[in-house]
Amino acid sequence: MVKSLRPMTADGCHLSLVVWWLLKLLFGLRISAEDEYQGADISECGMEAYPEFSNKA
């Protein structure tokens, strides 16, 4: 039974890698460097996630 699981596990791993590669190619997996510096919560939602911890005075 263990021998029969190895091919399925390898196939699942390879399929997963192909799916992630396609997602990265088509949509991108990261936000832009500017949005990352500004903060994803501001660039995507238009507000800070934790305003009480803001450095802006």
C-alpha positions as CSV (number, residue, x, y, z in Angstrom):
1,M,0.0,0.0,0.0
2,V,2.8,2.4,0.8
3,K,4.3,1.8,-2.7
4,S,1.0,2.7,-4.3
5,L,0.9,6.0,-2.5
6,R,4.3,7.2,-3.8
7,P,3.2,7.8,-7.4
8,M,0.1,9.6,-6.3
9,T,2.1,11.8,-3.9
10,A,4.6,12.6,-6.6
11,D,1.9,13.3,-9.2
12,G,0.1,15.6,-6.7
13,C,3.3,17.5,-6.0
14,H,4.1,18.0,-9.7
15,L,0.5,19.1,-10.4
16,S,0.7,21.5,-7.5
17,L,3.9,23.0,-8.9
18,V,2.4,23.4,-12.3
19,V,-0.7,25.1,-10.9
20,W,1.3,27.6,-8.8
21,W,3.6,28.3,-11.9
22,L,0.5,29.0,-14.0
23,L,-1.0,31.3,-11.3
24,K,2.3,33.1,-11.0
25,L,2.6,33.5,-14.8
26,L,-1.0,34.6,-15.3
27,F,-1.8,36.7,-12.2
28,G,1.3,37.2,-10.2
29,L,1.7,36.1,-6.6
30,R,3.1,39.3,-5.1
31,I,2.0,42.9,-4.9
32,S,4.1,45.6,-6.4
33,A,7.2,46.9,-4.5
34,E,5.4,50.3,-4.0
35,D,2.3,48.7,-2.5
36,E,4.5,46.5,-0.3
37,Y,6.3,49.5,1.1
38,Q,3.1,51.4,1.6
39,G,1.3,48.4,3.1
40,A,-1.1,46.0,1.5
41,D,-3.9,47.0,3.7
42,I,-3.8,50.6,2.5
43,S,-3.3,49.7,-1.2
44,E,-6.0,47.0,-1.3
45,C,-8.5,48.3,1.3
46,G,-7.8,52.0,1.5
47,M,-7.3,52.0,5.2
48,E,-4.8,50.9,7.9
49,A,-5.4,47.6,9.6
50,Y,-4.2,48.8,13.0
51,P,-4.5,52.6,13.1
52,E,-3.6,52.8,16.8
53,F,-0.1,51.6,16.0
54,S,0.5,54.2,13.3
55,N,3.7,56.3,13.4
56,K,1.9,59.2,11.8
57,A,1.2,61.9,14.3
